[in-house]
């Protein structure tokens, strides 16, 4: 996706992600589980002003320009990214 944008993109900025919708806590839980890392969640649920409850990026620009109809799921993407980082820094 990134390479495609770098070589053929018409615009300066694009959102690069998949189409999964999940909360920041759900994403953190997935990453912690996949990396066998502890997850420390604040007891306060007040959050910070302006922070979204769920993370959702608009991919319309990419989909329209490159006609990409489907994406891999978030779990596969996280597993691949973590495996790649482990390979790079092992």
Helices and strands as residue ranges (DSSP letters): H 2-8, E 22-23, H 24-35, E 54-55, H 60-66, H 74-89
